[in-house]
Structure formats: C-alpha cells, structure tokens
Amino acid sequence: MTVTTPGTEVSINAFAKQATLMAVEMAAGSRPCRSLSRTFCATAQHRLSVRTLIGPAIGQPASFLSLRIILVGELTYESVALLELRPDGRVRFVALRISGATGQWQVTAVDVG
C-alpha cells in the first residue's frame, strides 16, 4: 500500500513497519522513550513507557511474519504485525493506530503483546 500524506512520500506500509520495530524496541528496553516523540503521540509514548518489558533488548532486527493495514477513517489506519523476536524466536504482536491528519504519519494508539 503506497498511500502518502500531503507533503510527504512516506508510504503507510513503510511507516507502519518502522513504527512497529520502534515499539518493540521500546517495550524491550533497547530504545529510550524520548526517541519516539516524532513518531508516537504523547499518549502512545506513555502507554509504551509503563508497559512491562517483553524480554531482553533486541540485538538483531525482528522478523516480520505478517503485517496487515486497514483504512478505518480519513487518513487513519490500523496495522497489526506479528514479529519473531531474535534470538529466542518468540512471536509478539504489535497493533498501531496511525493518523496522517497533521500532514505526517503519527502513531496515536499502540498495544504490544
């Protein structure tokens, strides 16, 4: 899917993949919450910051097993990804609500499990 927001060439697919990896890294403790400020709204950042750590820091990128993105409103999408975390092979999901209403993509809700 190559939908872009006004004034940007970032596709929703590329943004969802990047934001998903950022959420997993934050939940694992390998990325500081303050590094998410451009990508995640304050509410989504707070939700990730109080989330129980899902495991040791990820040394290698996680592998995407699947990524689904659906349009739920004007310039609003929801994505659900299944990832295999390395090196232990555990599978986790990341659900995001992504909005482009401000002229750039931003995660407005997140859940990691």
N, C-alpha and C positions, 0 to 999 in steps of 0.2 A: 504494500500500500504506500503510495507516494504523495499523500495529501500534505501540503505545506501550509504554514500560517502566513499571513500577509507580511512581507518584508523579510522572509527567511526561506532558505532552501532545505531546511532540515526536515526529512520525512518523519511522519509519526512512527513508522516502524523503527527507524534508526534511533529516534529519541527514546522510544519505549525500551529498546534493548539497553541503551546506555543508562537510563534511569533505573532499570531493574538491577543491573550489576551494581550501581551505586547503593541501592537499598540493601542488597545482600551484604556488601562490604561494610556498610554502616552497622547493620544488625550483628555482624560477626566481630565488630570492634576494630577492623582494619582501616576504617575511614572516619575522620572526625566529622561530627555533625555540621560544623560551621562550613565545611566544603560543599554542602548541599544547598546553600542559600539561593543560588540562581535557578536551580532545577526543581527544588521542592518548596512549597509554600510553608509558612511558619507552623501551621497545624500538622502537616505531614512530617516535618522535621521533628516536632515534639513527639509525635507518635513513635517515630523510629528511635528517638533518644531514650525513651523509657522502656523500650522493648527489651526483653530478656535476650542475652546473647545467644545466637543459634549455634555456636561452635567456635572452634579456633579460627584465627584470622586466615583468610584465604590467600595462599601463596601463589596460586595459579588461577587464571580466569575460570569461572564456572562454565559448564557446557549447557547450552540451551537445548532442552529436549522438545519443547514446543513453545510457541508464542501465538496467542490469539488476541486480536484487536477488533473491537466493535465500536461503531458510532452510536452514542447514546443521546446526543444533543448537538446543537450547532457548535462546531469546533470543540466538542467534548467527546473523549473516547475513554473506554476502559480496556485495559490489557491484563491478561493473565498469562504468566510464564511458569513453566516447570523447568527447573535447573538441576543439574547434577553437580554437586559441590566436590571439589577435589581437595585433598587426595583420598578422602574416605568414601566417596561415591554416594553420599546421602542425597536424597531428592527433596527439594524445597519448592514452594510456590511463592510467587510474588504477584499481588494484584495491585494495579495502579489505576487511578482516575486521572486523566490528563486533559488539561484545558489549554486552548490556544487563544482565549478571549483577549489576552493582554498584548497580542502581537508576537508572542513567542510561547513555545510549549512550556508548561509547568505542571508538576505533579501536585494535585490538590488533596488526594487521599491515597493511603498506602496500607497494605497488610502483607506481612511476611510470615510464612508458616512452614 
